[in-house]
Every structure is written in structure tokens, then in C-alpha cells.
Amino acid sequence: MPGRPERLGLVLGGTRLRARLPLLERTIPRAHVVCIAGPVATTFAHWRSGVITLGHTRDERAALQRVTGLLDAAGRRGALIVTPADVVAFRDFQSGRALASVPVDDLRPGWTAADAGHLTLAAFRGALLGTDTVIWTGALGLAGEHPFARGSIALARMLSRTGPASPRLVLSGRDTVAVVRAAGVEVVASSTTSVGQRPHSRKPDGAARSETP
């Protein structure tokens, strides 16, 4: 008897889409779950409301339009699209003042969403635990700036501590690899474009093999 089809999850964060378009064109049509966070989530929200962010090149706007179409098609075929429920935000970056997690709808004018909130992380974890493989591209917040890497680190630890049911995690991009390493999850390949991982608690023979998404 044939086994059930592989359930694929995608975590999409980061900022620019153009360089990642080939990966997204391959992955979104096959994904059962797509979790969107980070600056790109705000960009999608603005795009849908008719706002074009200043500084986006023509190529980037074309990529945004293409990915939006792919996500809409995925939703119509029944894929679960998970967007942020809450965020961690700041008004004065220099002072390091950050709000606690606040609902997206309550985000105040002048505040910048800088990381995924705890409700968003819980929703991502719940959606992704039913998948066999998760492809992750892009950090969930300003991962290079403390303390806004916390959401990405928390998600990496969540996905690596779920026991035998843990999905295989495939990483794409230097920022993603860096934040997973910062979470204490061992990266078992050196490629910055696609690597497998395993948590430290697993034995070496349980390590995921590197593969290109």
C-alpha cells in the first residue's frame, strides 16, 4: 500500500523576494502550509491594500505580484496560509525600546513591527507540526539586530524539540542558517543555500541529509 503524500511546509520571512523567486515558484505550489512573517509579511499586507513601498525596484514589485498570485492559488486549493497574529514592535530603535507582543490590528502608527509575537509563533508551530518537511527561507524579524532575533530562534527550537514527529528542516539563505545556529540547532551541512539540521539531542544517525528544496 502506498504511503501518504509528503506534507510540505514553508516558512517565508526576510525582506526581498526577487532572488528567492525560483525557490518559491517550486515550493509554494506543493506546500500544504505556508507561514509568512518578518518584513515581507508587512509588504504583502501593503500590496494587497494598494500601497507600493518606496524603494522597491520594478523587478521586486514583479516578484511580489508573482508570489502573491502563487499564495492566492495555494489558498484556493486548500493550503493553510498563516500570517502574523501579533508582533513585537519598536518606535525608537536607538533606545532599544520594544513593545511586548501586540495584536497586528493594534499596532500603533509610527511603530515598526520587528519580530514575530508569541501568538504567531504558537500558530506557526501548530501548523507546521503536521508536516514532514519544512523549507525555511528568511528570518521572522530583524534577525541581525538583538533582541529581534528571538522569534526566529524560538521557532527553530520549537521545530527541533518535537521528538520523532519533528519535521525535517531545510534552510535557504545565510540569515536563516545563522539564526538556526544561534538557536543551538546543529546545522549538518555547510551550504548557505540549503542545509539539513538536527537538534543536539539527536544521535548522528538521525541527522537529516542536505538537499536542495
N, C-alpha and C positions, 0 to 999 in steps of 0.2 A: 504494500500500500504506500503510495507516495506521501511524503511528509507535507505539512502545510507550507505555503509560500513564506519566504523570509519577510519579516516585518521590518521595514526600514524607517529610521527616524533621522531628522535633520535638525541641527541647531544652527541658526543663522544669526550671527551678530556682526560686530565690526562696523565699518563705515562704507567704503566704496564697494561697488558691485561689479564694475566692468571687468576687472582682472579675474573675478571668480565666476563669470558668466558660463564658461564651458562646464565647470563643475555643477553649477546649479541647473543647467539645462539637462544634464544627465540624471541628476538626483531628484529634483522636485517631482517629475512625472512618476517616479517609482516610490516616493515616500508615502508612508501611512500617517506619519506625524511630522509636522513642521513647527518648530518653536522659534519665534522671532523675538530678539531683544537687542539691546545696545542702540547706538545712534541710528542704525539702519531702520529700527522699528519706528522711530520718530519720522524718519524720511518717508517711509511708506504711508504713515498717517497723514503727513502734509500733502503727499502726492495725491492721495485719494480725495482730499478736500480741495484740490486745485491749487495748492501752494507749491511753487518750484523754489527749492532752496538756492539762494545765491551761491555762486561758486561751483555749481555742478556744470561740468562740461557737457557738450552735446552727446558724446559717447556715453557718459554716465547717465544722462537722462534716458537715452535709448535703452540702456541696460536695465534701469529701474522700471521702465514701461514693460520690457520683456519679462522680467521676473514677476512683476505684478500680475501679468497675464498667466504665467505659469502657476502662481499661487491661487488665482481665481479658478483655474481649471482643476487644480488639485482639490479645492474645496467642493467643487461640483461633483467630482467623482467619489466624494466621501472621506477624503483625508481630513485629519484633525489639524486645524491651524490654530496654534496657541500664541496669543500676543500678550504683552505685559499687562498684569492686573494692577501692579504697584511698582513704584520706582524709589530709588534713593536719589535725592536731588540737592543741588547746591546753588547758592546765589553769588557768594563771594569766594571764588576758588582760592585766592591767595590766603584767605584766613583759614581755609580748610573747614569752614562751617558746612555741615551737611544735615539735611533733614533725615529723620528716620523714614522708614518706608511709608509712602503715602499713596493712596489710590491715584491712578493715572488721571482720572477725571477731576481730582482735587489739586493737581499741580498748579502752582501759582504763577502768574505772569512774571517773567524775569528770572525764574528758577530754571536750571538746566538739569534734565534727567541724566544721571551719571552712572547708575548701576541698576541691576535688577533687584526688586524688593523680595521679601521673604515669601509673600503670597505667589509671586511669579515663579520663584524657584520651586515651591511646592507643586505648582501646577505643571511645570516642566518635568519634574521628577515623576509625578503620577502618570503623565502622558507617555514618557519615554520608557518606563519600566516594562511595558508590554512589547517592546521592540527587541529584535535580535541584534541589530547593528545600528549604531548612531554615528552619523557623519557630522562632525562639528567644525564649522568654519567661522572664525571671528569671535572676539571676546564679547561678553554680555554688557560691558560698560567701558569706562576709561581704564582699561586693564593695566596700562602702563603707569597709572597715577594712583598711589596709595591715598585713601583707602578704597578706591573704586574698583579694585580687582576682586573684592570679596565675593561678589555674586558668582563670577566665573570659577573661583576657587571652590566655593561651596557646591556648585553643580558638579564639578569634576569629582569631588569627594563623594557626593551622593551617588553618582553613577558607578563609582568603583567599589562601593561598600554594600552592594545589594546581594551578595552571595552568588550562588550558582546561577541565579536568574539575571545576573548583571549582563547588560548588552555589551557586545564588542564595540569598542570605541575607536573610530578612525578620525584622525585630526588633519586639518588642512590649514596651513598658514603658520608663520613664525609666531604671531601673537598667541594663537591658540595653543601651540606646543609649549610656549613659555609659561602660560598661565596654568596648564595642566601639570607641568613640572613644579611650579610654585605650590600647587596643592599637595605635593608629596606623592603624586601618582607617577609611577615609573614609566617613562617612555622607552619602549623596547626597540625602536628604530631611530636612526639619526636623520632621516629625511625631514625637511621642513615643509614639504607639501602633502605628505600623507604618512602617518605613522600609526601603528597599533599601540596599545598600552595595556598595562596590568597593574593592579594595586599592589603595594608592597607585601600584603598579607598572602598573596597567592604564590604557589610554587612555580618554579621556572617552566615546568612542562605545561602550565596552564596559560602561558602568555599568548596573547593574540599576535598573529603574524601580520607584518606590514603588507598593506595592499592599497592600490590606487582606487579611490572612490569613483 
